[in-house]
Amino acid sequence: MREGSCRFGLWHVHVHWSKDTVRLVRFSTRPLGGDVPLPIRRYCAGFPEGLHELASIALSPEYPFSAIYRRVREIPYGNTETYGEIARDLNTSPRLVGLAMKRNPTPLVIPCHRVVSKTGTGGFSPDPAIKEALLAMERRNTRCL
């Protein structure tokens, strides 16, 4: 297993991975020595590209909430969908979708920041400002495409 971090604004994105499978992504105010996969470095640097070439442990069928994670991964770069929309597609509840987003082990790879509430952006750990910054970056970049 490899680990490292890259910058996203004032935050460090910690990534634990092996080959092309990402096992854990977390945001921290402190750096972590080591490298991260190139697609994540490019994404955090503002390049408008998806992270579909990376696998996530959360996509495995036996992983809890994997169906929700697979559905969320379909949300295109620069777009958002509500917890309710995802829930309707999967015949489940918006609260369960929210719980899955809270427990997402690989944010960015499973773009939980693209799932918003019907009245605002919704939560994001460790700071909702990260979600707002990710969405703003994607909106800026899609205007440039």
Buried (B, 14 or more C-beta within 10 A) or exposed (E): EEBBBBEBEEBBBBBBBEEEBBBBBBBEEEEBEBBBBEBBBBBBEEEBEEBEEBBBBBBEEEEEBBBBBBBBBEBEBBEBBBBBBBBEBBEBEBEBBBBBBEBBBBBBBBBBBBBBEEEEBBEBBEBBEBBBBBBEBBEEBEEEE
